[in-house]
Amino acid sequence: MRVLSLVPVFLAFGVKSTLSATLDFQRRSVVHEKRVINPVSWKVHKELDKGTTLPFRIGLKQNNIANLEDYLMEVSHPDSPNYGQHWTPEKVIETFKPSFETVDTVTKWLKEAGISVERIKLAKSQGWVEMKLTIEEAEELLDAKYFMYEHVNGHKHIGCESYSLPAHVQPHIDIILPTVHFDVPKQHLTNPDSNLQRRSVTKGAGLSAHLATAGQLARGSSNASSLANCDTEITPACIRALYKFDDPLLLSTKKNSFAIVEYTPNAFVQSDLDMFFRNFSPSLVGTSPTLVSIDGAKKGVDQMQEQGFKFNGESNLDLEHAMTLIAPQKVTLYQVGDTVEGASFNNMLDAIDASFCTFEGGDSPIFDGIYPDTLPGGFTGPESCGIIKPANVISTSYGFTEVMATPEYEIRQCNEYGKLGLMGVTFLYSSGDTGVGGLDEVCIDPVTGLELSNGTKFDPGFPATCPFVTVVGATQVNPGSTIHDPESACDTVIFSGGGFSNVFGLPSYQESAVTSFLKKHPPPYTAEQFNNSGKVRGYPDVSSNGSKHVVAVDGEFVLVFGTSLAAPVFASMITAINDARLTIGKKPVGFINPAASLYSSLFSFALNDITSGNNPGCGTSGFNATTGWDPVTGLGTPNFETLKALWLVLP
C-alpha cells in the first residue's frame, strides 16, 4: 500500500568511528508524533496525578508491510497464477511479524528505562508490547506531559501534546497509545451517538403518508412486487429490477457466509423484521440473523432499555433488505460491544481475526472499547480475540473522518483489511452521507487542520479512504422516472460521500480511473480545497440505490436515505456471486477492487455508469458524476447477471 509520507525527516549525522558517536545517537530524542492544537471543543481540564497508572501499548514496525498491496494483487488479479489462492492466518502472521531486531531494540529500551521484564507483555507473534505505567514513568519515558482533557459535553480524555523516542528506537515503532490521538469518545446508552457515526439513519421528513401499522404495506404500493412507485419508495422488488438481481438460485448456502456489522447501542427489533418480512418475504417471518456476540454484545433489543429510530433504524434497515435479498442464505450479525463501554472497528477486527489481536494489536484505550469492562454493568469477560472465522463478505455502514484519528492509527487498521483480503474476505463500507464534507457537515480548516463548521477543505471519510476495502456510494431513482431510466447520484435528504484521501496513496488498481477523471473532468477547486495531486486514493468504488427505502422501524414503515442502504445491497450481490462460484468448485471472489475485476475494461459493461448528480459540501457543489469513475458514485451501480457471468469465468 502506498501512503503519503509520514516519516519525520532525520538530520544527517557525520560518521564517527568512536563508541561515543553511537551513544550520542542513542541518547538523541526525536519527536515521534505531535499535535499542534487541541481538537475543536476540547480543552485541558487538569494535570494528572503522577501516581495514576494507565495501560500503554506500543505498536511495532512490521516486516514486509510495504509489500501488502503486491501480495494482495497476487491473489486478486486473474492474470496471476496465484489468483484465488488465499492465505491462511498463520501465513499472514509469519509474513508480517516484526523482525527480531525490532523486538529486541524496543524491549531493551524499556528495560534500560527501569521497566522490569515482569511488567512487559509481548504478544506471541511479537507485534505489540503492553505494560502498565504510572503517569510519572510515562512522562519520563516519552518526554511528554500528560493531561486530562475535557470536551464541552463533559467527556474526559487522557493524552499529551507530543512524545519523543530515542533516535535508534523510533524506526522500530509505529505508534504508542495513549498519546496524542483524539477521537469522538465512546458513549453510554443514554447518548447513542457513538464514536462510530451511523452512515445512514436519516429518516425522511414529512412521510406521514408512508407510515403504516404493523403488518401493513407502506401506503402507495399495491403489492410487494409492484414496480410502479420505485421513484417514491424503494422495496426489495425495486432493487431486484434495477440491478437484474432476480431471485438467485442459491445452492451453496452451507459453504457460503455473509455478515453485517452493528455497534452497540444500535440493535434490531425482531417484531420490525417480521413486519417487513410479512410484506416482502413471508417465508422469513420469525427468522433472525445468526448472532455473533463480540465483547459482551447481546441480541437485538435484549441489550437495550430504550427503543427508537436512532437506536434501531440502522440495524433494522441493514438486516431487513439484506436478509430478504439473499434468502435462503443466512445472514450473520456481528454485534459489537456492551451497552457501557461500546466498541470500535478494532474490536470487531479482534474478533474475526486472531492474527490482528495477537499480532497486529491495534486497540487504543481512547478509540476502542477495552475489555474486560470495569465500568458498572459492563462485560467482564475477556476481550473477544479470534473467536470466529471471518465471513466471506462483510458489510459495515459506519465510519468517521480521517482527521478524527492519526494517519499511523488509520494505516495500521487499513493494513488489517488488506490482510483479510489476502485471506479471501470481501469487506464493504458505505461512503458517507454528507458529500465532500465531514460528519455533521463540518469541513477542514486548511490552516489548523481541524474540523470546523466554516471549514473550506473537503473532509474525506475513514475507513472509506482505505484502499483495501470496497466503498459503496448512493444513487436514486429520480422523481417521475422508472426503473428503466438511468439513476443519478443521491441528492434527496443526503449526498453520496466521496473524494480523495489525505493519508493513503493511489493504489495501483485505481491509477487509470483516477488519472482519467482528473484529466478529462478536472474539478474547479484548488489544492487548498482537496488533495488534487492525482496520487491519492479516491472513493467510492461503486454505488447502489440509497434513497427512499421502505424500512420497518418501531412498528411503522418509514422511508430511509443513505449509503448504509447501499452497502448491504451490493454486499448481497457479491454473496450470491460467491454462492455461484462455490457451487462449481471455485473460491469466493475475495478482494474485488483490483484492475482485473471492477477497475477493468472487462467489467466496465457490468456496471451501470452514473453520469448525473453531484455531492455538495464545504460551501461548494462538490464533485460531479460523469462518464467513467468519479468520486460521487464510483464506477456505477451493478448489473448482477453480467457480474456473475464474468466472475464465473475467472479462475
C-alpha positions as CSV (number, residue, x, y, z in Angstrom):
1,M,0.0,0.0,0.0
2,R,1.2,3.4,-0.9
3,V,0.8,6.1,1.8
4,L,1.7,9.7,2.0
5,S,4.9,10.4,3.7
6,L,4.6,10.1,7.5
7,V,8.2,9.6,8.5
8,P,9.8,12.6,10.1
9,V,12.9,14.0,8.3
10,F,16.1,12.9,10.0
11,L,19.1,15.1,10.1
12,A,22.2,13.7,8.5
13,F,24.8,12.8,11.1
14,G,28.5,12.7,10.4
15,V,30.1,9.3,10.6
16,K,32.2,8.7,13.7
17,S,34.2,5.6,14.4
18,T,34.1,6.0,18.1
19,L,31.7,4.5,20.6
20,S,30.7,8.0,21.8
21,A,29.1,8.7,18.4
22,T,26.9,5.6,18.8
23,L,26.0,6.6,22.4
24,D,25.2,10.1,21.3
25,F,22.8,8.8,18.6
26,Q,21.1,6.5,21.1
27,R,20.6,9.4,23.6
28,R,19.2,11.7,21.0
29,S,15.4,12.1,21.2
30,V,13.3,12.5,18.2
31,V,9.7,13.8,18.2
32,H,7.6,10.9,17.0
33,E,4.1,12.5,17.0
34,K,3.0,16.0,17.8
35,R,-0.4,17.7,18.0
36,V,-0.2,21.4,17.3
37,I,-3.6,22.4,18.6
38,N,-6.4,20.6,20.6
39,P,-9.3,19.3,18.5
40,V,-12.4,21.6,18.4
41,S,-14.4,21.5,21.6
42,W,-11.6,20.0,23.7
43,K,-9.6,21.8,26.4
44,V,-7.1,20.9,29.1
45,H,-9.0,20.1,32.2
46,K,-6.2,19.4,34.7
47,E,-2.9,17.8,35.2
48,L,-2.9,14.1,36.2
49,D,-1.7,12.7,39.4
50,K,1.8,11.4,38.9
51,G,0.9,8.1,40.6
52,T,-2.0,7.3,38.3
53,T,-1.5,4.0,36.4
54,L,-2.6,3.5,32.8
55,P,-2.2,0.7,30.3
56,F,0.2,1.6,27.5
57,R,0.6,-0.2,24.1
58,I,3.5,0.0,21.7
59,G,2.8,-1.0,18.1
60,L,6.0,-2.4,16.5
61,K,7.0,-1.9,12.9
62,Q,6.1,-4.9,10.8
63,N,8.1,-6.9,8.2
64,N,7.0,-6.9,4.6
65,I,4.1,-4.4,5.2
66,A,5.3,-2.4,2.2
67,N,4.6,-5.4,0.0
68,L,1.0,-5.9,1.2
69,E,-0.6,-4.4,-2.0
70,D,1.6,-6.6,-4.2
71,Y,0.7,-9.7,-2.1
72,L,-3.0,-8.8,-2.4
73,M,-2.8,-8.3,-6.1
74,E,-1.2,-11.8,-6.5
75,V,-4.3,-13.5,-5.1
76,S,-6.8,-11.0,-6.5
77,H,-5.6,-10.5,-10.1
78,P,-6.9,-13.2,-12.5
79,D,-3.7,-12.9,-14.6
80,S,-1.7,-14.1,-11.6
81,P,-1.0,-17.8,-11.3
82,N,-1.9,-17.5,-7.6
83,Y,-5.4,-15.9,-8.2
84,G,-7.8,-17.2,-5.6
85,Q,-5.1,-18.9,-3.6
86,H,-5.9,-17.0,-0.4
87,W,-3.6,-17.1,2.6
88,T,-4.1,-18.8,5.9
89,P,-3.9,-16.7,9.1
90,E,-0.7,-18.5,10.0
91,K,0.9,-17.4,6.8
92,V,-0.3,-13.8,7.4
93,I,1.3,-13.8,10.9
94,E,4.5,-15.3,9.7
95,T,4.9,-12.9,6.8
96,F,4.3,-9.7,8.6
97,K,5.6,-10.3,12.1
98,P,8.3,-7.7,13.3
99,S,11.9,-8.5,13.0
100,F,14.0,-9.8,15.9
101,E,15.9,-6.6,15.8
102,T,12.7,-4.5,16.3
103,V,11.5,-6.6,19.2
104,D,15.0,-6.7,20.8
105,T,15.6,-2.9,20.4
106,V,12.3,-1.9,21.9
107,T,12.4,-4.3,24.8
108,K,16.0,-3.3,25.6
109,W,14.9,0.3,25.6
110,L,12.1,-0.4,28.1
111,K,14.4,-2.4,30.4
112,E,17.1,0.2,30.4
113,A,14.4,2.8,31.3
114,G,13.8,0.8,34.5
115,I,10.7,-1.2,33.5
116,S,11.2,-4.7,34.8
117,V,10.8,-7.6,32.4
118,E,7.8,-8.9,34.5
119,R,5.8,-5.8,33.5
120,I,6.4,-6.1,29.8
121,K,3.9,-8.2,27.9
122,L,4.8,-9.2,24.4
123,A,2.3,-10.8,22.1
124,K,3.1,-14.3,20.9
125,S,3.8,-13.1,17.5
126,Q,5.9,-10.2,19.0
127,G,3.9,-7.5,17.3
128,W,2.5,-5.5,20.2
129,V,4.1,-4.6,23.5
130,E,1.9,-3.8,26.5
131,M,2.6,-2.6,30.0
132,K,1.2,-0.5,32.8
133,L,3.0,2.7,33.6
134,T,2.4,5.5,36.1
135,I,2.0,8.9,34.6
136,E,5.4,9.8,36.1
137,E,7.0,6.9,34.3
138,A,5.3,7.6,31.0
139,E,6.3,11.2,31.1
140,E,9.9,10.4,31.7
141,L,10.0,7.5,29.2
142,L,8.4,9.6,26.4
143,D,9.5,13.1,27.3
144,A,5.8,14.0,27.4
145,K,3.4,15.9,29.6
146,Y,0.0,14.2,30.3
147,F,-3.2,16.0,30.9
148,M,-6.9,15.2,31.5
149,Y,-8.8,16.9,28.6
150,E,-12.5,17.7,28.7
151,H,-15.0,18.0,25.9
152,V,-17.8,20.6,26.0
153,N,-20.2,17.7,26.5
154,G,-18.3,16.6,29.7
155,H,-16.5,13.6,28.4
156,K,-12.9,13.2,29.5
157,H,-9.8,12.1,27.7
158,I,-6.2,11.4,28.7
159,G,-3.4,12.3,26.4
160,C,-0.4,14.5,25.7
161,E,0.5,17.1,23.0
162,S,3.7,15.3,21.8
163,Y,6.0,12.5,22.7
164,S,9.6,11.6,21.7
165,L,11.6,8.4,21.3
166,P,15.3,7.7,21.2
167,A,16.6,8.1,17.6
168,H,17.7,4.4,17.5
169,V,14.3,3.2,18.7
170,Q,12.0,5.4,16.6
171,P,12.4,3.4,13.3
172,H,11.0,0.3,15.1
173,I,7.8,1.8,16.4
174,D,4.5,2.7,14.6
175,I,2.5,4.3,17.4
176,I,2.2,4.4,21.2
177,L,-1.2,4.7,22.9
178,P,-2.5,6.6,24.7
179,T,-0.6,9.7,23.5
180,V,-1.7,12.4,21.0
181,H,-4.7,10.7,19.5
182,F,-8.2,12.1,19.8
183,D,-11.5,10.7,18.6
184,V,-15.1,11.3,19.4
185,P,-15.4,9.5,22.8
186,K,-17.5,6.3,23.2
187,Q,-20.9,7.0,24.5
188,H,-23.1,5.3,27.1
189,L,-26.6,4.0,26.4
190,T,-28.3,7.3,27.3
191,N,-26.5,9.0,24.4
192,P,-26.5,6.8,21.4
193,D,-24.2,8.9,19.2
194,S,-21.2,6.7,19.3
195,N,-17.7,7.3,18.0
196,L,-18.7,5.3,15.0
197,Q,-21.2,7.5,13.3
198,R,-24.1,5.8,11.7
199,R,-23.8,6.4,7.9
200,S,-27.4,6.3,7.0
201,V,-30.1,6.6,9.6
202,T,-31.7,9.6,8.1
203,K,-35.4,9.4,8.4
204,G,-37.4,11.1,5.6
205,A,-39.2,14.3,6.6
206,G,-42.9,14.7,6.0
207,L,-43.6,11.0,5.4
208,S,-46.9,10.5,7.3
209,A,-48.4,9.2,4.1
210,H,-45.9,6.3,4.1
211,L,-46.4,5.2,7.7
212,A,-48.3,2.0,8.3
213,T,-49.3,-0.1,11.3
214,A,-47.6,-3.4,12.0
215,G,-48.3,-5.9,9.3
216,Q,-49.5,-3.5,6.7
217,L,-47.7,-2.5,3.5
218,A,-46.4,1.0,3.2
219,R,-49.1,3.1,1.5
220,G,-48.6,3.7,-2.2
221,S,-47.6,0.2,-3.1
222,S,-50.4,-2.0,-4.4
223,N,-48.4,-5.1,-3.6
224,A,-44.9,-6.2,-2.5
225,S,-43.8,-6.9,-6.1
226,S,-45.0,-3.6,-7.5
227,L,-42.6,-1.6,-9.6
228,A,-44.9,1.3,-10.3
229,N,-43.7,3.5,-7.5
230,C,-39.9,2.9,-7.3
231,D,-39.3,6.6,-7.7
232,T,-41.2,7.3,-4.4
233,E,-40.4,4.2,-2.3
234,I,-37.8,1.5,-2.9
235,T,-38.7,-2.1,-2.0
236,P,-36.7,-5.3,-2.5
237,A,-38.6,-5.8,-5.8
238,C,-37.3,-2.4,-7.0
239,I,-33.7,-3.4,-6.1
240,R,-34.1,-6.7,-8.0
241,A,-35.5,-5.0,-11.1
242,L,-32.9,-2.1,-11.0
243,Y,-29.9,-4.4,-10.9
244,K,-31.2,-7.6,-12.6
245,F,-31.0,-9.4,-9.3
246,D,-33.9,-11.7,-9.7
247,D,-34.2,-14.3,-7.0
248,P,-30.8,-16.0,-7.3
249,L,-30.7,-19.8,-7.2
250,L,-28.5,-20.4,-4.2
251,L,-27.1,-23.9,-3.9
252,S,-24.1,-23.5,-1.6
253,T,-25.5,-21.6,1.4
254,K,-23.9,-24.0,3.9
255,K,-20.4,-23.3,2.4
256,N,-21.1,-19.6,2.0
257,S,-21.2,-16.8,4.6
258,F,-22.3,-13.1,4.8
259,A,-22.1,-10.9,7.8
260,I,-23.3,-7.4,8.7
261,V,-21.6,-5.4,11.5
262,E,-23.6,-3.4,14.0
263,Y,-22.2,-1.4,17.0
264,T,-24.0,-1.2,20.3
265,P,-26.2,0.6,21.3
266,N,-27.7,0.1,17.8
267,A,-29.8,-3.0,17.7
268,F,-32.5,-4.7,15.6
269,V,-36.1,-5.3,16.7
270,Q,-37.4,-8.8,15.7
271,S,-41.0,-7.6,15.5
272,D,-39.9,-5.0,13.0
273,L,-38.1,-7.6,10.9
274,D,-41.2,-9.7,10.9
275,M,-43.3,-6.8,9.9
276,F,-41.0,-6.2,6.9
277,F,-40.8,-9.9,6.0
278,R,-44.6,-10.3,6.2
279,N,-44.9,-7.8,3.4
280,F,-41.9,-8.6,1.3
281,S,-40.7,-12.1,2.2
282,P,-43.3,-14.1,4.1
283,S,-41.2,-17.2,4.4
284,L,-38.7,-15.3,6.6
285,V,-41.2,-14.4,9.3
286,G,-39.7,-15.4,12.6
287,T,-36.2,-15.6,11.2
288,S,-33.4,-13.8,13.0
289,P,-29.8,-13.2,11.9
290,T,-27.3,-15.6,13.3
291,L,-25.8,-13.6,16.2
292,V,-22.1,-13.5,16.9
293,S,-21.6,-11.6,20.1
294,I,-18.4,-9.6,20.3
295,D,-17.2,-8.1,23.6
296,G,-20.5,-8.6,25.6
297,A,-23.0,-7.6,22.9
298,K,-26.5,-9.1,23.2
299,K,-29.1,-10.0,20.7
300,G,-31.3,-7.2,19.3
301,V,-33.3,-5.2,21.8
302,D,-32.2,-7.5,24.7
303,Q,-29.2,-5.2,25.0
304,M,-31.3,-2.1,25.2
305,Q,-33.8,-0.4,27.6
306,E,-34.8,2.2,25.0
307,Q,-36.2,1.9,21.5
308,G,-36.5,4.5,18.8
309,F,-35.3,5.2,15.3
310,K,-31.9,6.4,16.5
311,F,-31.4,3.0,18.3
312,N,-33.0,0.6,15.8
313,G,-33.0,2.4,12.4
314,E,-29.5,1.4,11.3
315,S,-29.7,-2.3,12.3
316,N,-33.2,-2.8,11.0
317,L,-32.5,-1.3,7.6
318,D,-29.3,-3.2,7.2
319,L,-30.9,-6.6,8.0
320,E,-34.3,-6.3,6.5
321,H,-33.2,-5.6,2.9
322,A,-30.2,-7.9,3.0
323,M,-32.0,-10.9,4.5
324,T,-34.8,-10.5,2.0
325,L,-32.5,-10.2,-1.0
326,I,-30.2,-13.1,-0.2
327,A,-32.6,-15.6,1.3
328,P,-32.2,-18.5,1.9
329,Q,-28.6,-17.6,2.7
330,K,-28.3,-17.0,6.4
331,V,-27.1,-13.6,7.4
332,T,-24.7,-13.3,10.4
333,L,-24.9,-10.4,12.7
334,Y,-21.6,-9.2,14.2
335,Q,-23.0,-7.3,17.2
336,V,-20.0,-5.5,18.8
337,G,-19.7,-4.0,22.3
338,D,-21.7,-3.9,25.5
339,T,-24.0,-1.0,26.4
340,V,-21.5,0.6,28.7
341,E,-18.1,0.6,27.0
342,G,-19.2,0.5,23.4
343,A,-16.7,-0.5,20.7
344,S,-14.9,0.4,17.5
345,F,-13.7,-1.1,14.3
346,N,-10.6,-2.7,16.0
347,N,-12.8,-4.6,18.5
348,M,-14.6,-6.1,15.5
349,L,-11.3,-6.9,13.8
350,D,-10.0,-8.5,17.0
351,A,-12.9,-11.0,17.0
352,I,-12.8,-12.0,13.4
353,D,-9.1,-12.4,13.0
354,A,-6.8,-13.7,15.8
355,S,-3.8,-12.5,13.7
356,F,-4.9,-8.9,14.4
357,C,-5.4,-9.0,18.2
358,T,-2.4,-11.3,18.8
359,F,-0.1,-9.8,16.2
360,E,-1.3,-6.5,14.8
361,G,-3.0,-5.5,18.0
362,G,-4.5,-2.1,17.0
363,D,-6.7,-1.4,20.0
364,S,-6.5,2.0,21.6
365,P,-7.8,2.8,25.1
366,I,-9.1,6.0,23.6
367,F,-10.6,4.9,20.3
368,D,-11.7,1.4,21.1
369,G,-13.7,-0.5,23.8
370,I,-11.3,-2.1,26.3
371,Y,-12.3,-5.4,27.8
372,P,-12.8,-6.7,30.5
373,D,-15.0,-3.6,31.1
374,T,-14.6,-2.5,34.7
375,L,-17.5,0.0,34.5
376,P,-20.7,-0.9,36.3
377,G,-22.8,-3.2,34.2
378,G,-20.0,-3.8,31.7
379,F,-18.9,-7.0,30.1
380,T,-16.4,-8.6,32.5
381,G,-15.3,-11.5,30.2
382,P,-12.0,-11.4,28.2
383,E,-11.8,-9.4,25.0
384,S,-13.1,-11.4,22.0
385,C,-10.0,-12.5,20.1
386,G,-10.2,-14.6,17.1
387,I,-13.5,-16.2,18.2
388,I,-14.8,-16.7,14.7
389,K,-13.7,-17.3,11.1
390,P,-14.5,-14.1,9.1
391,A,-17.4,-14.3,6.7
392,N,-16.7,-14.4,3.0
393,V,-18.5,-11.0,2.7
394,I,-18.7,-8.4,5.5
395,S,-20.7,-5.2,5.2
396,T,-20.4,-2.2,7.5
397,S,-22.3,1.1,7.4
398,Y,-20.3,3.1,10.0
399,G,-17.3,5.4,9.8
400,F,-15.7,8.6,10.9
401,T,-13.3,11.0,9.1
402,E,-9.6,10.9,8.5
403,V,-8.8,13.8,10.7
404,M,-10.5,12.2,13.7
405,A,-7.6,9.8,14.1
406,T,-3.9,9.9,13.3
407,P,-2.5,8.6,10.0
408,E,-0.5,6.0,11.9
409,Y,-3.6,4.6,13.5
410,E,-5.6,4.5,10.3
411,I,-2.7,2.9,8.3
412,R,-2.3,0.2,10.9
413,Q,-6.0,-0.6,10.8
414,C,-6.2,-0.4,7.0
415,N,-3.4,-2.9,6.7
416,E,-5.6,-5.3,8.5
417,Y,-8.4,-5.0,5.9
418,G,-5.7,-5.8,3.4
419,K,-4.7,-8.9,5.3
420,L,-8.3,-10.1,5.4
421,G,-8.4,-9.6,1.7
422,L,-5.4,-11.9,1.5
423,M,-7.5,-14.5,3.4
424,G,-10.3,-14.2,0.8
425,V,-12.7,-11.7,2.6
426,T,-14.6,-9.0,0.7
427,F,-15.0,-6.0,3.0
428,L,-17.5,-3.3,2.1
429,Y,-18.0,0.1,3.7
430,S,-20.6,2.8,3.0
431,S,-19.1,6.1,1.7
432,G,-20.9,8.5,3.9
433,D,-23.9,10.8,3.6
434,T,-22.6,14.4,3.6
435,G,-21.0,14.7,0.2
436,V,-17.4,16.1,0.3
437,G,-18.0,17.3,3.9
438,G,-17.4,15.5,7.2
439,L,-19.8,14.2,9.8
440,D,-22.4,16.8,10.8
441,E,-21.5,18.8,7.7
442,V,-18.2,20.1,9.1
443,C,-15.1,20.6,6.9
444,I,-11.4,21.1,7.5
445,D,-9.8,24.4,8.3
446,P,-6.8,24.4,5.8
447,V,-4.7,26.4,8.3
448,T,-5.2,24.4,11.5
449,G,-6.3,21.1,10.0
450,L,-9.3,21.0,12.4
451,E,-12.9,20.2,11.6
452,L,-15.0,23.4,11.7
453,S,-18.5,24.4,10.7
454,N,-16.9,27.1,8.5
455,G,-14.1,24.9,7.2
456,T,-13.4,25.0,3.5
457,K,-11.3,21.9,2.8
458,F,-13.0,18.7,1.9
459,D,-13.2,16.2,4.7
460,P,-12.7,12.6,3.5
461,G,-14.0,9.7,5.5
462,F,-12.4,6.6,7.0
463,P,-12.3,3.7,6.5
464,A,-13.7,4.8,3.1
465,T,-10.3,6.0,2.1
466,C,-8.6,2.7,2.9
467,P,-7.6,1.2,-0.5
468,F,-8.2,-2.4,0.8
469,V,-12.0,-2.1,1.2
470,T,-14.7,-1.7,-1.4
471,V,-16.6,1.5,-0.8
472,V,-20.3,2.0,-1.8
473,G,-21.9,5.3,-2.6
474,A,-25.6,6.1,-3.0
475,T,-27.8,6.6,-6.1
476,Q,-31.5,7.4,-6.5
477,V,-34.4,6.9,-8.9
478,N,-35.3,10.4,-9.9
479,P,-38.8,11.7,-9.3
480,G,-41.1,10.7,-12.2
481,S,-38.6,8.1,-13.5
482,T,-38.9,4.4,-13.7
483,I,-36.6,1.5,-13.0
484,H,-35.8,1.6,-16.7
485,D,-34.4,5.1,-16.6
486,P,-30.8,6.0,-15.6
487,E,-30.3,6.7,-11.9
488,S,-28.5,9.7,-10.6
489,A,-26.3,10.4,-7.6
490,C,-28.4,10.7,-4.5
491,D,-29.4,14.3,-3.7
492,T,-32.5,13.7,-1.7
493,V,-32.0,14.2,2.1
494,I,-28.4,13.0,1.8
495,F,-25.5,13.4,-0.6
496,S,-23.3,10.4,-1.6
497,G,-19.9,10.7,0.2
498,G,-16.8,10.8,-2.0
499,G,-13.5,12.4,-2.5
500,F,-9.8,11.9,-2.2
501,S,-7.6,10.8,0.8
502,N,-5.1,13.0,2.6
503,V,-3.5,9.8,4.1
504,F,-3.5,6.9,1.6
505,G,-1.6,6.9,-1.7
506,L,-3.1,5.9,-5.0
507,P,-3.4,2.1,-5.3
508,S,-2.2,0.5,-8.5
509,Y,-5.6,-0.8,-9.4
510,Q,-7.1,2.7,-9.4
511,E,-4.4,4.6,-11.2
512,S,-6.1,4.7,-14.6
513,A,-9.5,5.6,-13.3
514,V,-8.4,8.5,-11.1
515,T,-5.9,9.8,-13.6
516,S,-8.7,9.8,-16.3
517,F,-11.2,11.6,-14.1
518,L,-8.8,14.4,-13.1
519,K,-7.6,14.8,-16.7
520,K,-10.9,14.7,-18.5
521,H,-13.1,16.2,-15.8
522,P,-10.8,18.4,-13.7
523,P,-12.7,19.7,-10.7
524,P,-12.8,23.6,-10.3
525,Y,-11.0,23.5,-7.0
526,T,-7.6,24.2,-5.7
527,A,-5.2,22.2,-3.6
528,E,-6.4,24.2,-0.6
529,Q,-9.8,22.5,-1.0
530,F,-8.9,18.9,-1.8
531,N,-5.9,16.7,-2.5
532,N,-5.7,17.2,-6.3
533,S,-2.2,15.7,-6.6
534,G,-3.6,12.7,-8.5
535,K,-1.5,10.4,-6.3
536,V,-4.0,9.5,-3.6
537,R,-6.9,7.1,-3.1
538,G,-10.3,8.2,-4.4
539,Y,-13.6,6.9,-3.3
540,P,-16.3,5.4,-3.6
541,D,-15.6,2.4,-5.8
542,V,-19.2,1.6,-6.7
543,S,-22.7,2.6,-5.8
544,S,-26.2,1.3,-5.2
545,N,-29.6,2.8,-4.5
546,G,-29.7,4.6,-1.2
547,S,-32.9,6.7,-1.4
548,K,-36.4,6.2,-0.1
549,H,-36.0,2.6,1.0
550,V,-39.0,1.3,2.8
551,V,-37.9,0.1,6.3
552,A,-39.9,-1.1,9.3
553,V,-38.8,0.7,12.4
554,D,-40.6,0.5,15.8
555,G,-43.9,-0.7,14.3
556,E,-44.0,1.7,11.4
557,F,-42.9,1.8,7.8
558,V,-40.7,4.8,7.1
559,L,-38.6,5.9,4.2
560,V,-34.8,6.0,4.8
561,F,-32.0,7.5,2.9
562,G,-28.3,6.9,2.7
563,T,-25.2,4.9,1.8
564,S,-26.0,2.5,4.7
565,L,-28.7,1.1,2.5
566,A,-26.4,0.8,-0.5
567,A,-23.6,-1.2,1.2
568,P,-25.6,-4.3,2.3
569,V,-27.4,-4.3,-1.1
570,F,-24.1,-4.5,-3.0
571,A,-22.8,-7.0,-0.5
572,S,-25.8,-9.2,-1.0
573,M,-25.0,-9.5,-4.7
574,I,-21.3,-10.4,-4.0
575,T,-22.6,-13.0,-1.7
576,A,-24.8,-14.5,-4.4
577,I,-21.8,-14.5,-6.8
578,N,-19.8,-16.3,-4.2
579,D,-22.5,-18.9,-4.0
580,A,-22.4,-19.5,-7.7
581,R,-18.6,-19.9,-7.7
582,L,-18.7,-22.2,-4.7
583,T,-21.3,-24.3,-6.5
584,I,-18.9,-25.1,-9.3
585,G,-15.9,-25.7,-7.1
586,K,-14.3,-22.2,-7.2
587,K,-13.4,-20.0,-4.3
588,P,-15.0,-16.8,-3.1
589,V,-14.0,-13.6,-5.0
590,G,-12.2,-12.1,-2.1
591,F,-10.9,-8.5,-2.6
592,I,-12.8,-7.3,-5.6
593,N,-11.2,-3.9,-6.4
594,P,-8.1,-4.8,-8.4
595,A,-7.7,-3.8,-12.0
596,A,-8.7,-7.1,-13.4
597,S,-12.0,-7.0,-11.6
598,L,-14.1,-3.9,-11.0
599,Y,-11.5,-1.4,-12.4
600,S,-11.1,-3.0,-15.8
601,S,-12.5,-2.8,-19.3
602,L,-13.7,-6.4,-18.9
603,F,-16.0,-5.4,-16.1
604,S,-17.0,-1.9,-17.4
605,F,-20.1,-3.1,-19.1
606,A,-21.2,-5.0,-16.0
607,L,-21.7,-1.7,-14.1
608,N,-24.3,1.0,-14.9
609,D,-22.3,4.2,-15.3
610,I,-24.0,7.1,-13.4
611,T,-23.4,10.4,-15.2
612,S,-25.7,12.9,-13.4
613,G,-25.7,14.4,-9.9
614,N,-23.1,15.7,-7.5
615,N,-22.1,15.6,-3.8
616,P,-22.1,19.1,-2.3
617,G,-20.3,20.2,0.8
618,C,-17.9,22.7,2.3
619,G,-19.6,25.6,0.5
620,T,-19.2,24.0,-2.9
621,S,-21.2,21.8,-5.3
622,G,-18.7,19.0,-4.7
623,F,-17.7,16.7,-7.5
624,N,-19.9,15.8,-10.5
625,A,-20.9,12.3,-11.5
626,T,-19.6,11.8,-15.0
627,T,-18.6,9.2,-17.6
628,G,-16.4,6.6,-16.1
629,W,-15.2,6.5,-12.5
630,D,-15.9,9.6,-10.4
631,P,-15.7,10.5,-6.6
632,V,-19.5,10.6,-6.3
633,T,-20.8,7.2,-7.5
634,G,-17.5,5.4,-8.3
635,L,-17.8,3.1,-11.3
636,G,-21.6,2.9,-11.1
637,T,-24.3,0.5,-10.0
638,P,-24.2,-3.3,-10.5
639,N,-25.7,-5.4,-13.3
640,F,-25.8,-8.6,-11.3
641,E,-26.3,-11.1,-14.1
642,T,-23.3,-9.7,-16.0
643,L,-21.1,-9.5,-12.9
644,K,-21.9,-13.1,-12.0
645,A,-21.2,-14.4,-15.5
646,L,-17.8,-12.6,-15.6
647,W,-16.8,-13.8,-12.2
648,L,-17.8,-17.4,-13.0
649,V,-15.3,-17.5,-15.9
650,L,-12.4,-16.2,-13.7
651,P,-10.2,-18.9,-12.1
